[in-house]
Amino acid sequence: MLVLTRKLNESIQVGDDIEIKVLGIEGDQIKLGIAAPKSVEIYRKEIYIEIQEQNNEAANLSTDLLGLLGNKDDKK
């Protein structure tokens, strides 16, 4: 993991298209601004993990349903 130190109003550039800027510091929280193309999805980590879990559950459900439909055809 790359670790960088930034002060208020300083930025980090990721590739050509993404800039992350420190907008504010209040107590133990920092406020970040992220400038990126609309095609780049940006999530808080806990939300990203939740989306991945929901996608996995949906994929497993789809596989289970397809299996049930396949068993139905076998009984004919």
N, C-alpha and C positions, 0 to 999 in steps of 0.2 A: 504494500500500500504506500502510495506517495503521500507524504504529509507536508503541507505548506502552511505557513503563517501569513495571515493577511490582517491589515488594519482597516478601520472604517474607511469606506469609499475606495478601497483597493479591490482589484479583480483577479480572477484566474481565467485564462483562456483555454478552452478545451477544443482542440482541432481548429478549423477555420471559422466555424459557425456558432460556437457556444461560448458565452461569457457568463461567469458567475461572479457577482459583485456583493461585497459586504455593505448592506444598506443601514444597518443599525445594530447596536449592542446594548442590551438592557439586562443587567444582572447575569444570569446564567444562560440567557438566550441570545442568539444572533438572528438577524433578519437578512435573508439572502435574496437577491434579485437574479433571475436567470433569463438571459436573452438567448433564444434558440429558435431554429426554424419550427414552424407549426407541425411539421412531419415528425419531430422528435417528441416522444411521449415522456413526460416528467411527472413522477409521483413521489410522495413521501414513502419511505421504505416500508412502513407498516401497511400502507394502502396497497403498494405493489405486491407484497406477500399475500395479502387477502385476495387480491384479484387472481394471483396464480393458483391459490388454493381453490377458489371457486371454479376456475377453468378446469383444474384437474378433476374436481368432483363432477362437473358437467361432462367431461370426456369419459369418465368411468361410468356414469349413468348411461350415456349414449352407447357405450360398449355393452353394458348389461342388457339394454333394450334390444340391441341388435342380436345379441345371443338368444334372448327370449323369442324374438321373431324367427330366428333360424331354427330353433327347436320346434316351433309351431309347424314349419314347413316339413320337418322330418316326420311328423305324426300323420301326415296325409297319405 
